[in-house]
Amino acid sequence: MTSAGQSSVQQQDPVQREIYQAADKLRELMGLDAGTDQIIATVADVQLVEHNKKVLLRFQREVFNGHDWSTETLARNLTDDFIDHAAMEGDPPGLEGVQMRFSAWAAAFEEALEENQAMVGERDLIAVMYTLRAKHSGEFMGVPPSGREVAIPGMEIVRIRDDKIAEHWGIYDFLRTAEEINTNLAFIPRGGTQEPARPQVPWAIKMTEQDAAGLGVAAEDYLRPRGEKKD
């Protein structure tokens, strides 16, 4: 059934009339419960998502996989007020921060390439699951180059605005990163607490049996309820 508002639009615009007729026919053929306006909006969203996927793919192709984070290339792919929610505290904002992080990564890992496993979207948001492949050829967080080929999984969500990326959220598998470059990931306690110190694992060396034994004791101390004494 066509609403009064739909009839008014159809009378004024022949193209819109054909769109509504096609949506009505689609609903009938597929037995959909959705209204005509909802079907049209869904189709429009699909088109928007597919377009926004191309925006993200362009960024991957030109910037990360292209190893080009010059101001000109970044400005072509990121908005002037770009926000990276995955940035570390103290990082410069905007494009300057992106250049700093990408340069630091490139200094430690060469021939970096993102391979996408899946990409989905909703309106202006695009999510991608990928594997990052590179060679550990430089110092990374104090760890000397291992020469190893690495494969690090990650997930990202970006918000697209005006054919550019406006916001970025990212989750990276740092534990896999440590394993790939033959090290251990360290969790260092913050100061200013009376709680038992969290177990510390040296970052740049492999764990020995003695390390593992000490780690187990430290973990037990940390997990023991406050005030409870050792047996």
Helices and strands as residue ranges (DSSP letters): H 4-12, H 14-30, H 36-59, I 60-64, H 71-77, E 78-84, H 94-108, E 109-122, E 125-136, E 149-161, E 164-172, H 174-180, H 209-223
